[in-house]
Amino acid sequence: MKKRIIASILTVIMLMTMLPTAAFAADGTSENTYEVSTDEELSTALTKIAASTENEATIVLKADLNAPVTAGGSYTTTFGVDNKHITVKSDEGGMKKLSFPWYGVLTGDCTFDNVNVTGSRLFCNGYRTIFTENGQIHLSETLYGGGYKTTVDSTHVVIAASGYINPSSSSGLHDVIGGSYQGNVVGDTYLEITGDIKENVFADVANGKWFNKAVSTMAKLGIVKGRSAETFAPDAPITRAEFAAICARFNTKPTNTSNSFSDISGHWAEAEIERAVAFGWIAGYPDGTFRPDTYITRAEAMTMINRVLCRMPQSESDLLDSMVTWPDNKPSDWHYLAVQEATNSHEFERKGAVNEKWTKLTSAPDWTRYQ
């Protein structure tokens, strides 16, 4: 019995010695699999991959890391090895981030699987580049299939990951360019985007939401901002200060108004509130306060919007008798004219720079087409 056990062990050992010496590393993983925890280890792994005779390699990120900075002060970071394919993965501890400070330039075929690729501009440089559905991509600027100040033969980019690309761009859903920057693509360009690439940086303003287009457009124009870098809080009530700030951002002309209210000194929106006052768009309360952190009412919001748009009837005589009226909006209410203006579609004649006189009531537009 003992002889059989020993013979079996010897047989297994013999079979293992017959395997190619490159099949296993000392830790039992493939020799072409590199687990890295620091930026220095990442650079070392790329150097070893370049020296290897194998065409495939895997890099496992055990921490959030940065791509190596290009030598020579060119303000670019590079990743990859020419004529080789590298798969980048995260370890079992969760998705890791691979950041490209400055402009990122790929120097070999890459598959980013279960990795969060971040940076400003990323140039795939003509190499086959795949972002799998298990990963994420977050670029503040553009992704190029082509190269950075160079000409490439062709491009092949597949984006199945979720995230955003150039969310501040006015060009649309994302800003992905098949070609090169200050260069050309000689042959074909291939670009496939199946991932959930968002129009904005806000995690709570997803594609398909009825408010997505409005929020995304205003965010790109710098009119609205989030409650934090990655949240917009679309269902939260809005304060008078927040609404005044939104109004003020529609006009970039310089103003000199200051000390308009007794309760805004040092407030985060003080400058924008003062700008809105200077343009005649907002007013405070009789006691001299603005109450910036009080939630704005529907009537107050309508009044501010009418003033921004210079659409204000001066008196009841500027309205029409057949208009839509509301039982809780009486002629004696301070907001009567503003509410009537905002809730009736009409043609008008201008009375000065701000005011108007209605001439004809019209059908209400289909507001859903703007969603």
N, C-alpha and C positions, 0 to 999 in steps of 0.2 A: 504493500500500500504506500509506504513511504517513498519507494522507488518511483512509483507512478506520479506522486505529487512532485517529487524533485524533477522528474522528466518533463512534466507539464510546465513547471516554472522555467526550466532551461529552454524549452521550446518557445515560450513567450518571449524570453530574453533574446533568443536568436532571431525571432521574427522582427523584434524591435530594432535590432542592430542592422537589419537589412533595409530598413526605411531610409530614405534620403536624409542626409545629415541636416538639411535645411528645414525639415518638416516641423520640428519642435524647438522652441526656445527653452531656456532653463526653467521658466515658470510654467511650462506646459502649453503656452499659447503659441500661435503661429509666429515664426520668426519675422514675418512681415506685418505683424500687428504690434503697434507701439502704443502703450498706455502713457499718457503725459499729464503732468499736474502743474507744470510751470511753463512760462513762455520760452525759457531756455531749453527745456526738454522738448518742446514742440519744434524748435529750430534744429535741435540735434536729430530728431526723428526724420525731418525732411532731408537732412544731409545723408543719413544712413539709407533712406529710400533711394536717393539719387545714386548712391554707390552700389546698390543692390542690383543683381542681375534679373530680379523678378520685375514683372510689369504691373503687378497688382499689389496694393498695400492698404492697410487699415490703420487709422489713427483713432484711438479711443480717448476722448477728453474726460478727465477726472475732475476738472475745475473749469471755470470761465477763463478763457485765454485770449491773447491778442496775436494776430498774425504777425510774422516778422517784418520789421521795418526795412525797407529797401536801402541798401548802402548808397552813399553818395549824396544824401540830403535831397532826394527828389520828391519828398512828401508823399510817398506811396508806401503801401505795405503789400507784400507778395505772399502767395501760397500756392504750392503745387510743385510738380517735377515734370519737365518736358518728356513726352513719350511714355508717360506712366499714368495709371489711374489710381487715385487715392480716394478711399471711402472714409469719411469722417463721421464718427458716432459719439454718442454720449455714453458714459458708464451707467450702471444700474441705479445710481443715485439720483437720476432725474436729468432732464434736458439741460445741457450746458451751452454757454454762449461762446461763439467764435467771433471776435470783433476785428474789424478792419479799420484802424485809425487812419485818418486822411483818406486818400483814394486807394481802394483795394484792387489788386491786379492778380488774376490767376495765371499760373505758369505751368499748368498741366490739367488733364481731365480730372474732374472732381465730382463726387456724389456726397451731398450733405444730408445725412440721415439722422433724424432725431437730434438735430443741432439747431440752435438759434443763431443765424448769421446776421450780424448787425454791422452798420457802418453808414457812410454817406453815399459815395459812388462806388460801384463795384463793376470792374471790367472783366468779363469772362475771357477776353483775349483770343477768341476763336476756338477755345477748348470746349469739349463736351462737358456741360455743367448741368447737374440735376439736383434740384431741391425736393426731397421726397415729402409725401403727405404727412410723415411723422414729425417733420421739423417746422421751423418758422424762419421767416426772413423779415428783417426790419431795416430798411434803408431810407435815410432822410432825403436822399436825392435819387439819382438815376441808376438803373442797371443796364449795362451795355453788353450785348452779345459779342461785340467786337472788342478792339483793343484801345489802349490809351496812347494816342499819338503814334499809331502804327497801322499797317495794313495787314489783314489776315486773309486766309484762303476762304474760310466759310465760318458759320456760327451754328451752334446747336445748344439751345437752352430749354430746359423743362422745369417749370415751377409748379409743383403740386403742393408746396408748403403754404401755410397761412401767414398772414401778417400784413405789412404795408410797404409800398415803394413810392417815395416822393409824395407823401400825403398832402403837402402844401402846394403841389402843382395844380395849375388851372387847366391842365390838358386832359383831365379825366380820371378814370378809375386808378390808373397807375402810370408810371413813366418808365417803360421798358423799351429800349431801342435795340434793334437787331444789329445795327452797324457799329462803327468805331467812332471815337472822339478824336477829331483832327486826323482821321485816317480813313481807310476804305475797307470794304469786304469784296474780294475778287469774285467769289462764287456765291453759293446759295446761303440764305439766312433761314434758320429754323427756330421758331419760338412757339412754345406750347405752355399755356397758362391754364391750369385747372384748379389751382388752389384758391382759397378764400382771401384774395388780396383786397384789403379794405381801402376805402377812400379817405380815411382819416386815422389818426393815432389813438382814438378813443376806443377802449375795449368794450364800452357799453353803448356804442353807436354802430351796430353791426349792419352789414349789407342786408337789404330786404326790409329794414325797419322803415316805417312811413316817414320818419323824420330824418333819415340818413342823408338824403340829398341836400336838404336845407342846412343841416348842421355842418356837413362836409364842405359845402360851398362857402358858408360864412366863415368857417375855420380857416380855409385856404386864403380867404381875403383878409384874415386877421381881425375880423369883426367880433367873433365870439372866441372865447377861450374856455378851457376845461376847469373843473374844480381841482384837478391835479394834472400831472403830465400825461396820464393815460386814462383819466375818467372825465366824462362830461356831465354826468348826472341828469339825463334828459327828463326824468320825471319829477325832479325837485322843483319847488317853488323858486321864484326869482325875486331878488331884493331890488329896492329902488336904486341902490348903488350899482348893481350889476346891469340893470336896464339902462341907466344913465351912461354907463361906460360903453355899452353897445352902441348907443346913439352917438356918443362923442366920436367913436372911431370911424363914422361915416364921413367925417370932415377933418382933413389934416391941416387946415389953415391955422396959423399961430394965433393965440389969444392972450390977453393980459388980465383977465378977470381973476380976482382972488378975494378971500375972506367973505364969500357970499353967505355962508351959513355958520352957525355957532357950533355945530356938532360934526364937522367933517375934517377938522385939523388932524393930520396924521393918519387919516383913513387911507386904505390901499387905493381907493378910487378917487381920492381928493382932486387930483389934477384933471381927471376925466369929467368929474362932476362940474368943476369950474368951467371946463370947455363947453359943456352942454348948456350951462347958464349963459355964457357969453354969446352963444348962437341963438338964445331965446327959446330953447327947447324944453327946459324944465323950470319949475318954480318950487319954492319950499312952502312951509306952513306959516301962518300968521305970527307964531312965536319966534320966528327967525331960524328954525331948525329945518333940516332936510330929512332926517330920520333915514339914514342910508341903509341900515340893516333891517328895516321894516319891509315885509313882502309887498310888492307892488300890486295894486288892484287892476282889474280889467279896464276900468275907466281911466285910470292914470296911464296905463300902457297905451291905450288908444289915443289919448291926448298927446303924449310924447311922439308917437308915430306920426300923427297928423302934422305936428309942428315940424318934424324932420322933413316930411315930404312937402311942406308948404301948402297944405290942403286944409284950410280952416275957414269955414263960413263965419262971418262976423255977427250975424243975428238971425233970428227966425225967418226974417224976410228973404234970406238967401237960400232957404230950403223950398221944397215943393210940397203941396198939400197931399198928394197921393203916395207919399213915401211910406216905407215900413216904419212903424212906431213900436215902442215897448212900454208895457205898463209900469215898469220900474225905472224908466228913464223919462222924467217929467221936465217940462220946459223950465221949471224953477230950479232944477238941479244944476250944479256948476259944470257937470260933464255932459249936459244935454246935447250941445252942438257937436262935441267931439264924437259921441257915440252915434249920433245920427249920420254924421259924415262917414264913419267907418263901416256902417252896416247897411248902407244904401249905395248901389252902383248907379253912377250918373255921369252925365256930361256937364261941363261947367264953363263959365267965363272967368278969367282971372281978374281979381280986384287987388291990384298992387302985387307985391312980391310974395305975400303969404296967403292972402285971403282969396275967396272965390264965391261965385253965385251960381247956383245950380240952374241948368237950362233944360235938362231932360233926364228922366229916369230910364235906366237900361236894365237888361236882364243880368242877374248875378252870374259871374263866370263859373266854369267848372273848376273849382279849386283843386280837385284831386289830380289834375294834370300837372300840377306843380310839385306834387309829392315825389 
